[in-house]
Amino acid sequence: MEGNRQKKLPKKKISMKKMIKDYVLITIACAVYSVAISMFLDPNSLAPGGVTGIAIILNRLIPVETGTLILLINIPILLLGAWKFGLRFSLSTIYSTVLISLFTNLLTNVKVVTSDPLLAALVGGSLSAIGIGWVFKAGATTGGTDIIIKLLRIKMPHLRTGGLFLAMDAVIVALSAFVFKDIDVALYAGLTVFVISLVLDLVLYGRDEAKLMFIISDKSEEITRRLLEELDIGVTHMRGSGAFSGKDKQVILCAAKKSIAPKTEVIVKEEDPQAFMIITSATEIYGEGYKSYFSEKL
């Protein structure tokens, strides 16, 4: 028993260190996200979907600060999330939501950086995505539509997460055009949604677009050895046969990131100039070195 306790102690220390690191990251991320709201999006009336977009719209209708509205709208959603997923899941989300509300209100009176709606959409959208991405990486969410969509996906798993986000954001952006009576503002808000989506993918997954290669060669063993040793990429062998010749063939299947794809081609050409290659783009790759099977799920 004593020996077991001694083995568990280091795990607790590591767990505590990781938790502190995660909450520090969440704090920084919430500050970045709040800068995007208070200094770029809100002053330019850009409502980029989600609870933040609803809060920015409501701020024009009722005399309540945007940060406070973000918290008030999130309260029933957070309670629902705690009920469905447990308090442990919700603690970090509650923490991030309260911080975003607090930071957004504190930064309200800070001088606006730009009144150009295009710059506000680009910079504000990018900062929002960075903040959200860091929160996700720390194992939390920013609450709001993240929780709603997670619940919808449990009930209707056939629905795609991206499509649900897009539908909700489209409704909020359209509502902003009606409330602000300015179609240009709504179009800039739509641009913000696009920027957030693009930058968020980069923050979470990096530029993981790759080249998918099928290589048919009589020197497949030599090519495989060099791919493994020189480029350290995964290689899979598949069995095939020529339809005309009837001869058995060994097909090499590999995915290489765009930065090293040309090197793969060079190796194949050096080993077998007569090799048959099919190269295509692959934007959705899951596994070691690429996207996690679970990181896409809310």
TABEL-V698901 format. One record per residue. RES is the residue in three letters. PHI is phi in radians with two decimals (none if undefined). Layout:
RES & PHI
RES & PHI
This chain:
MET & none
GLU & -1.12
GLY & -1.10
ASN & -1.10
ARG & -1.11
GLN & -1.12
LYS & -1.24
LYS & -1.42
LEU & -0.99
PRO & -1.02
LYS & -1.09
LYS & -1.14
LYS & -1.12
ILE & -1.10
SER & -1.09
MET & -1.13
LYS & -1.08
LYS & -1.16
MET & -1.12
ILE & -1.09
LYS & -1.06
ASP & -1.11
TYR & -1.27
VAL & -1.14
LEU & -1.12
ILE & -1.06
THR & -1.07
ILE & -1.10
ALA & -1.09
CYS & -1.12
ALA & -1.13
VAL & -1.09
TYR & -1.07
SER & -1.20
VAL & -1.05
ALA & -1.05
ILE & -1.23
SER & -1.31
MET & -1.90
PHE & -2.27
LEU & -1.38
ASP & -1.03
PRO & -1.08
ASN & -1.79
SER & 0.99
LEU & -1.71
ALA & -1.89
PRO & -1.50
GLY & 1.34
GLY & 1.17
VAL & -1.10
THR & -1.05
GLY & -1.09
ILE & -1.10
ALA & -1.11
ILE & -1.11
ILE & -1.17
LEU & -1.11
ASN & -1.05
ARG & -1.43
LEU & -1.84
ILE & -2.30
PRO & -1.40
VAL & -2.26
GLU & -1.09
THR & -1.02
GLY & -1.05
THR & -1.15
LEU & -1.11
ILE & -1.02
LEU & -1.20
LEU & -1.09
ILE & -1.17
ASN & -1.34
ILE & -0.94
PRO & -1.12
ILE & -1.19
LEU & -1.15
LEU & -1.10
LEU & -1.14
GLY & -1.12
ALA & -1.13
TRP & -1.19
LYS & -1.43
PHE & -1.98
GLY & 1.66
LEU & -1.14
ARG & -1.07
PHE & -1.11
SER & -1.50
LEU & -1.00
SER & -1.18
THR & -1.22
ILE & -1.08
TYR & -1.03
SER & -1.18
THR & -1.14
VAL & -1.12
LEU & -1.11
ILE & -1.06
SER & -1.08
LEU & -1.15
PHE & -1.09
THR & -1.09
ASN & -1.18
LEU & -1.13
LEU & -1.57
THR & -1.02
ASN & -1.58
VAL & -1.26
LYS & -1.01
VAL & -1.18
VAL & -1.27
THR & -2.59
SER & -1.88
ASP & -1.43
PRO & -1.10
LEU & -1.18
LEU & -1.12
ALA & -1.10
ALA & -1.14
LEU & -1.23
VAL & -1.29
GLY & -1.09
GLY & -1.12
SER & -1.13
LEU & -1.13
SER & -1.04
ALA & -1.11
ILE & -1.09
GLY & -1.08
ILE & -1.10
GLY & -1.06
TRP & -1.15
VAL & -1.08
PHE & -1.07
LYS & -1.13
ALA & -1.48
GLY & 1.51
ALA & -2.06
THR & -2.36
THR & -1.65
GLY & 1.34
GLY & 1.03
THR & -1.13
ASP & -0.99
ILE & -1.24
ILE & -1.05
ILE & -1.20
LYS & -1.07
LEU & -1.16
LEU & -1.10
ARG & -1.18
ILE & -1.18
LYS & -1.31
MET & -2.27
PRO & -1.11
HIS & -1.29
LEU & -1.36
ARG & -1.49
THR & -1.02
GLY & -1.05
GLY & -1.16
LEU & -1.15
PHE & -1.06
LEU & -1.08
ALA & -1.11
MET & -1.12
ASP & -1.11
ALA & -1.11
VAL & -1.11
ILE & -1.19
VAL & -1.10
ALA & -1.11
LEU & -1.11
SER & -1.12
ALA & -1.12
PHE & -1.25
VAL & -1.23
PHE & -1.45
LYS & 0.94
ASP & -2.62
ILE & -1.17
ASP & -1.11
VAL & -1.07
ALA & -1.15
LEU & -1.16
TYR & -1.15
ALA & -1.13
GLY & -1.09
LEU & -1.10
THR & -1.07
VAL & -1.03
PHE & -1.11
VAL & -1.08
ILE & -1.02
SER & -1.06
LEU & -1.17
VAL & -1.22
LEU & -1.07
ASP & -1.08
LEU & -1.16
VAL & -1.16
LEU & -1.36
TYR & -2.11
GLY & 1.28
ARG & -1.52
ASP & -1.64
GLU & -1.08
ALA & -2.40
LYS & -1.86
LEU & -1.71
MET & -2.17
PHE & -1.98
ILE & -2.15
ILE & -2.02
SER & -2.66
ASP & -1.34
LYS & -2.01
SER & -1.12
GLU & -1.15
GLU & -1.13
ILE & -1.13
THR & -1.05
ARG & -1.03
ARG & -1.22
LEU & -1.09
LEU & -1.23
GLU & -1.38
GLU & -1.58
LEU & -1.96
ASP & 0.95
ILE & -1.98
GLY & -1.28
VAL & -2.31
THR & -2.14
HIS & -1.74
MET & -2.20
ARG & -1.59
GLY & -2.52
SER & -2.53
GLY & -1.23
ALA & -1.15
PHE & -1.47
SER & -1.41
GLY & 1.33
LYS & -1.39
ASP & -1.22
LYS & -2.25
GLN & -1.80
VAL & -1.73
ILE & -1.64
LEU & -2.01
CYS & -2.63
ALA & -2.02
ALA & -2.20
LYS & -1.06
LYS & -0.96
SER & -1.17
ILE & -1.98
ALA & -1.00
PRO & -1.05
LYS & -1.15
THR & -1.08
GLU & -1.09
VAL & -1.07
ILE & -1.06
VAL & -1.11
LYS & -1.14
GLU & -1.19
GLU & -1.41
ASP & -2.67
PRO & -1.05
GLN & -1.64
ALA & -1.09
PHE & -1.73
MET & -2.20
ILE & -2.08
ILE & -2.13
THR & -2.44
SER & -1.45
ALA & -2.30
THR & -1.83
GLU & -2.11
ILE & -2.17
TYR & -2.02
GLY & 2.35
GLU & -1.02
GLY & 1.59
TYR & -2.25
LYS & -1.30
SER & -1.41
TYR & -1.10
PHE & -1.87
SER & -1.23
GLU & -1.32
LYS & -1.47
LEU & -1.50
